[in-house]
């Protein structure tokens, strides 16, 4: 495993833990045969106790991290969040 692979794995773990702390569950489906991945973010048991439950969202990408990123962006768009992209 190269340094870049380790960085991607660490970043994926951070993203999954942040979503878990927010009461969400992440379901990843990597497809190595076609070089794609799909992530589905659904409300977990603790999120269902809240007054307003966020809906699920799905994202696709070339890597699991890209799929999580796409799903989080879609979840934010549905929630009406205003995001500022920093370069």
ZIRA-V534969 format. One record per helix or strand of 3 or more residues. SS is the DSSP state (@ for helix, = for strand). FROM is the first residue (numbers start at 1). LEN is the number of residues. If there is no record, write none. Layout:
BEGIN
ss=SS from=FROM len=LEN
ss=SS from=FROM len=LEN
END
This chain:
BEGIN
ss=@ from=3 len=19
ss== from=24 len=8
ss== from=36 len=8
ss=@ from=47 len=3
ss== from=57 len=5
ss=@ from=64 len=16
END
